[in-house]
Structure formats: structure tokens, C-alpha cells
Amino acid sequence: MLVRENVGSRKTAVPIVVAIPALTALHALYFDRHWATDIIGGWLAGAAIASGCAHGYEIAQARKKAPRIRPKPR
């Protein structure tokens, strides 16, 4: 969303988006806080939620740009 709104660049956003979940997962595995299947499930759930949010964002942007059709007065 930050890249789409021209707030950040793709070169900085992608490494951050990949690094945070990866480091969190490695931390959880290293300290034996979660099983690997828990982490994979969390990644899949996070990806599904992010995809849904991105889809909702795209719909909202399309509605904002679409011309409004007003009914003719009778």
C-alpha cells in the first residue's frame, strides 16, 4: 500500500515485508516457542488477510475514481 500511494519505494518495502516475518519465525523456532506447522499456518493466514485487504483497497480506489451517475430529475 505504501508503494501504491507513493509513500515508500519498492526497494525498501519488499525487504522489510519479507524480513520481519522471517526473523520472527526464526526466533520462534530457535527458542522452541512454536512448531514449524504453526509458523507456516500463520504465514498463510497473514497472506490471506493481506490479500483481502489489498483487494478491498483496490475496490475502494476504483470506486473513488469511477464517475458517479446521478439519476435524472422527473
DSSP file (Angstrom, degrees, kcal/mol; ACC not computed):
  #  RESIDUE AA STRUCTURE BP1 BP2  ACC     N-H-->O    O-->H-N    N-H-->O    O-->H-N    TCO  KAPPA ALPHA  PHI   PSI    X-CA   Y-CA   Z-CA
    1    1 A M     >        0   0    0      0, 0.0     4,-2.2     0, 0.0     6,-0.2   0.000 360.0 360.0 360.0 -37.6    0.0    0.0    0.0
    2    2 A L  T  4> +     0   0    0      1,-0.2     5,-3.1     2,-0.2     6,-1.2   0.904 360.0  45.7 -64.4 -39.3    2.9    2.4    0.8
    3    3 A V  T >45S+     0   0    0      3,-0.2     3,-1.3     1,-0.2    -1,-0.2   0.913 111.9  52.1 -68.3 -41.9    4.4    1.8   -2.7
    4    4 A R  T 345S+     0   0    0      1,-0.3    -2,-0.2     2,-0.1    -1,-0.2   0.849 112.6  44.8 -63.2 -34.8    1.0    2.2   -4.3
    5    5 A E  T 3<5S-     0   0    0     -4,-2.2    -1,-0.3     3,-0.0    -2,-0.2   0.330 114.5-117.8 -91.0   7.0    0.4    5.5   -2.5
    6    6 A N  T < 5S+     0   0    0     -3,-1.3    -3,-0.2     2,-0.2    -2,-0.1   0.832  81.2 120.9  59.8  36.3    4.0    6.7   -3.3
    7    7 A V  S   <S+     0   0    0     -5,-3.1     2,-0.3     1,-0.2    -4,-0.2   0.769  77.9  14.0 -93.7 -33.2    4.9    6.9    0.3
    8    8 A G  S    S-     0   0    0     -6,-1.2     2,-0.3    -7,-0.1    -1,-0.2  -0.881  80.2-108.5-136.2 168.0    7.8    4.4    0.1
    9    9 A S    >>  -     0   0    0     -2,-0.3     4,-2.3     1,-0.1     3,-0.7  -0.660  22.7-123.4 -98.3 156.6    9.8    2.7   -2.6
   10   10 A R  H 3> S+     0   0    0     -2,-0.3     4,-2.0     1,-0.2    -1,-0.1   0.827 109.0  64.7 -64.9 -32.0    9.6   -0.9   -3.6
   11   11 A K  H 34 S+     0   0    0      1,-0.2    -1,-0.2     2,-0.2    -3,-0.0   0.802 113.5  31.5 -64.2 -29.0   13.4   -1.3   -2.9
   12   12 A T  H <> S+     0   0    0     -3,-0.7     4,-1.2     2,-0.1    -2,-0.2   0.777 117.5  54.6 -96.2 -31.7   12.8   -0.6    0.8
   13   13 A A  H  X S+     0   0    0     -4,-2.3     4,-2.7     2,-0.2     5,-0.2   0.925 103.4  53.1 -71.5 -44.4    9.3   -2.1    1.3
   14   14 A V  H  X S+     0   0    0     -4,-2.0     4,-2.0     1,-0.2     5,-0.3   0.927 108.8  47.3 -62.8 -48.1   10.0   -5.6   -0.1
   15   15 A P  H  > S+     0   0    0      0, 0.0     4,-2.8     0, 0.0    -1,-0.2   0.894 114.8  47.7 -60.9 -36.6   13.0   -6.4    2.1
   16   16 A I  H  X S+     0   0    0     -4,-1.2     4,-2.1     2,-0.2    -2,-0.2   0.927 110.9  50.4 -67.8 -43.7   11.1   -5.2    5.2
   17   17 A V  H  < S+     0   0    0     -4,-2.7    -1,-0.2     1,-0.2    -3,-0.2   0.831 118.9  38.5 -64.6 -32.0    8.0   -7.1    4.4
   18   18 A V  H  X S+     0   0    0     -4,-2.0     4,-1.5    -5,-0.2    -2,-0.2   0.865 115.1  52.3 -84.2 -38.9   10.0  -10.3    3.9
   19   19 A A  H  X S+     0   0    0     -4,-2.8     4,-3.0    -5,-0.3     5,-0.3   0.889 102.0  56.5 -70.2 -41.2   12.5   -9.8    6.8
   20   20 A I  H  X S+     0   0    0     -4,-2.1     4,-2.2     1,-0.2     5,-0.2   0.951 112.3  39.4 -62.4 -52.1   10.1   -9.2    9.6
   21   21 A P  H  > S+     0   0    0      0, 0.0     4,-2.4     0, 0.0    -1,-0.2   0.890 117.0  52.0 -64.6 -35.4    8.1  -12.4    9.3
   22   22 A A  H  X S+     0   0    0     -4,-1.5     4,-2.5     2,-0.2    -2,-0.2   0.934 112.3  44.0 -65.8 -45.2   11.2  -14.4    8.5
   23   23 A L  H  X S+     0   0    0     -4,-3.0     4,-2.3     2,-0.2    -1,-0.2   0.886 113.5  51.4 -66.7 -37.8   13.1  -13.1   11.6
   24   24 A T  H  X S+     0   0    0     -4,-2.2     4,-2.3    -5,-0.3    -1,-0.2   0.916 111.5  47.8 -63.8 -42.4   10.0  -13.6   13.8
   25   25 A A  H  X S+     0   0    0     -4,-2.4     4,-2.5     2,-0.2     5,-0.2   0.921 111.4  49.5 -65.1 -44.2    9.7  -17.2   12.5
   26   26 A L  H  X S+     0   0    0     -4,-2.5     4,-2.8     1,-0.2    -1,-0.2   0.897 110.9  50.9 -62.0 -39.1   13.3  -18.0   13.1
   27   27 A H  H  X S+     0   0    0     -4,-2.3     4,-2.2     2,-0.2    -1,-0.2   0.928 111.0  47.8 -62.4 -45.6   13.1  -16.5   16.6
   28   28 A A  H  <>S+     0   0    0     -4,-2.3     5,-2.9     1,-0.2     6,-1.0   0.886 115.7  44.7 -65.1 -39.0   10.0  -18.7   17.4
   29   29 A L  H ><5S+     0   0    0     -4,-2.5     3,-1.2     3,-0.2    -2,-0.2   0.917 112.0  51.5 -70.3 -43.0   11.7  -21.8   16.0
   30   30 A Y  H 3<5S+     0   0    0     -4,-2.8    -2,-0.2     1,-0.3    -1,-0.2   0.906 114.9  41.1 -62.2 -43.7   15.0  -21.2   17.7
   31   31 A F  T 3<5S-     0   0    0     -4,-2.2    -1,-0.3    -5,-0.2    -2,-0.2   0.282 111.8-120.3 -90.3  11.6   13.5  -20.7   21.1
   32   32 A D  T < 5S+     0   0    0     -3,-1.2    -3,-0.2     2,-0.1    -4,-0.1   0.869  70.0 135.8  54.8  43.7   11.1  -23.6   20.6
   33   33 A R      < +     0   0    0     -5,-2.9     2,-0.3     1,-0.2    -4,-0.2   0.771  68.8  15.9 -88.3 -30.7    8.0  -21.4   21.0
   34   34 A H  S    S-     0   0    0     -6,-1.0    -1,-0.2    -9,-0.1     2,-0.2  -0.959  76.6-111.6-141.1 156.8    6.1  -22.8   18.0
   35   35 A W     >  -     0   0    0     -2,-0.3     4,-1.7     1,-0.1     3,-0.3  -0.501  36.4-111.7 -80.3 159.9    6.1  -25.7   15.7
   36   36 A A  H  > S+     0   0    0      1,-0.2     4,-2.5     2,-0.2     5,-0.2   0.863 118.8  57.3 -61.3 -36.0    7.0  -25.2   12.1
   37   37 A T  H  > S+     0   0    0      1,-0.2     4,-2.4     2,-0.2    -1,-0.2   0.859 103.6  53.7 -65.3 -33.8    3.5  -26.0   11.1
   38   38 A D  H  > S+     0   0    0     -3,-0.3     4,-2.2     2,-0.2    -1,-0.2   0.917 110.4  47.0 -62.9 -42.6    2.2  -23.2   13.3
   39   39 A I  H  X S+     0   0    0     -4,-1.7     4,-2.4     2,-0.2    -2,-0.2   0.916 112.2  48.5 -67.5 -43.7    4.5  -20.7   11.6
   40   40 A I  H  X S+     0   0    0     -4,-2.5     4,-2.5     1,-0.2    -1,-0.2   0.916 112.1  50.2 -62.9 -42.2    3.5  -21.9    8.1
   41   41 A G  H  X S+     0   0    0     -4,-2.4     4,-2.6     1,-0.2    -2,-0.2   0.892 110.1  50.5 -62.0 -39.7   -0.1  -21.6    9.1
   42   42 A G  H  X S+     0   0    0     -4,-2.2     4,-2.6     2,-0.2    -2,-0.2   0.895 109.8  50.0 -65.0 -40.5    0.5  -18.1   10.4
   43   43 A W  H  X S+     0   0    0     -4,-2.4     4,-2.6     2,-0.2    -2,-0.2   0.923 112.3  47.5 -63.1 -43.6    2.2  -17.1    7.2
   44   44 A L  H  X S+     0   0    0     -4,-2.5     4,-2.2     2,-0.2    -2,-0.2   0.908 113.1  47.9 -65.6 -41.3   -0.7  -18.4    5.1
   45   45 A A  H  X S+     0   0    0     -4,-2.6     4,-2.4     2,-0.2    -2,-0.2   0.918 112.9  48.9 -64.6 -42.7   -3.3  -16.7    7.3
   46   46 A G  H  X S+     0   0    0     -4,-2.6     4,-2.6     1,-0.2    -2,-0.2   0.894 110.9  49.9 -63.2 -40.5   -1.3  -13.5    7.1
   47   47 A A  H  X S+     0   0    0     -4,-2.6     4,-2.3     2,-0.2    -1,-0.2   0.891 111.1  49.7 -65.9 -38.7   -1.0  -13.7    3.4
   48   48 A A  H  X S+     0   0    0     -4,-2.2     4,-2.3     2,-0.2    -2,-0.2   0.922 113.0  45.9 -65.5 -43.7   -4.8  -14.4    3.1
   49   49 A I  H  X S+     0   0    0     -4,-2.4     4,-2.5     2,-0.2    -2,-0.2   0.919 113.5  49.2 -65.5 -43.5   -5.6  -11.4    5.3
   50   50 A A  H  X S+     0   0    0     -4,-2.6     4,-2.6     2,-0.2    -2,-0.2   0.896 111.1  50.3 -63.4 -39.5   -3.1   -9.1    3.4
   51   51 A S  H  X S+     0   0    0     -4,-2.3     4,-2.4     2,-0.2    -1,-0.2   0.915 110.7  49.2 -64.7 -42.2   -4.6  -10.2    0.0
   52   52 A G  H  X S+     0   0    0     -4,-2.3     4,-2.4     2,-0.2    -2,-0.2   0.908 112.4  47.9 -62.5 -42.1   -8.1   -9.5    1.2
   53   53 A C  H  X S+     0   0    0     -4,-2.5     4,-2.3     2,-0.2    -2,-0.2   0.910 111.8  49.6 -65.0 -42.4   -7.1   -6.1    2.5
   54   54 A A  H  X S+     0   0    0     -4,-2.6     4,-2.3     2,-0.2    -2,-0.2   0.894 111.2  49.9 -64.0 -39.2   -5.3   -5.3   -0.8
   55   55 A H  H  X S+     0   0    0     -4,-2.4     4,-2.2     2,-0.2    -2,-0.2   0.923 111.0  48.6 -65.0 -44.2   -8.4   -6.4   -2.8
   56   56 A G  H  X S+     0   0    0     -4,-2.4     4,-2.4     1,-0.2    -2,-0.2   0.883 110.4  52.3 -61.6 -38.7  -10.6   -4.2   -0.6
   57   57 A Y  H  X S+     0   0    0     -4,-2.3     4,-2.5     2,-0.2    -2,-0.2   0.922 108.7  49.5 -62.7 -45.1   -8.2   -1.3   -1.2
   58   58 A E  H  X S+     0   0    0     -4,-2.3     4,-2.2     2,-0.2    -2,-0.2   0.894 111.0  49.9 -63.3 -39.9   -8.3   -1.7   -4.9
   59   59 A I  H  X S+     0   0    0     -4,-2.2     4,-2.3     2,-0.2    -1,-0.2   0.928 111.2  49.1 -63.6 -44.7  -12.1   -1.8   -4.9
   60   60 A A  H  X S+     0   0    0     -4,-2.4     4,-1.9     1,-0.2    -2,-0.2   0.892 111.7  48.9 -62.9 -39.8  -12.2    1.4   -2.8
   61   61 A Q  H  X S+     0   0    0     -4,-2.5     4,-1.6     2,-0.2    -1,-0.2   0.887 110.7  50.6 -67.2 -38.6   -9.8    3.1   -5.2
   62   62 A A  H  X S+     0   0    0     -4,-2.2     4,-1.6     1,-0.2    -2,-0.2   0.890 111.0  48.8 -66.8 -38.9  -11.8    2.1   -8.2
   63   63 A R  H  < S+     0   0    0     -4,-2.3    -1,-0.2     1,-0.2    -2,-0.2   0.863 109.0  53.3 -68.0 -34.9  -15.0    3.4   -6.7
   64   64 A K  H  < S+     0   0    0     -4,-1.9    -1,-0.2     1,-0.2    -2,-0.2   0.866 114.4  41.2 -67.5 -34.7  -13.3    6.6   -5.8
   65   65 A K  H  < S+     0   0    0     -4,-1.6    -1,-0.2    -5,-0.1    -2,-0.2   0.699  93.5  99.1 -86.5 -20.7  -12.2    7.1   -9.4
   66   66 A A  S  < S-     0   0    0     -4,-1.6     2,-0.1    -5,-0.1    -3,-0.0  -0.413  81.7-110.6 -70.9 139.5  -15.4    6.0  -11.1
   67   67 A P        -     0   0    0      0, 0.0     2,-0.4     0, 0.0    -1,-0.1  -0.444  30.3-122.6 -68.9 142.7  -17.7    8.7  -12.3
   68   68 A R        -     0   0    0     -2,-0.1     2,-0.7     1,-0.0    -5,-0.0  -0.725  17.1-144.8 -88.4 132.0  -21.0    8.9  -10.3
   69   69 A I        -     0   0    0     -2,-0.4    -1,-0.0     0, 0.0     0, 0.0  -0.858  14.4-159.3 -98.7 119.9  -24.1    8.6  -12.3
   70   70 A R        -     0   0    0     -2,-0.7     2,-0.1     1,-0.0    -2,-0.0  -0.810  21.8-113.1-100.8 138.2  -26.9   10.7  -11.0
   71   71 A P        -     0   0    0      0, 0.0     3,-0.1     0, 0.0    -1,-0.0  -0.387  34.4-108.6 -68.2 146.4  -30.5   10.0  -11.8
   72   72 A K        -     0   0    0      1,-0.1     2,-0.1    -2,-0.1     0, 0.0  -0.496  36.6-108.7 -72.1 140.4  -32.3   12.5  -14.0
   73   73 A P              0   0    0      0, 0.0    -1,-0.1     0, 0.0    -3,-0.0  -0.407 360.0 360.0 -68.8 148.6  -34.9   14.5  -12.2
   74   74 A R              0   0    0     -2,-0.1    -2,-0.0    -3,-0.1     0, 0.0   0.449 360.0 360.0 -91.3 360.0  -38.5   13.7  -13.1
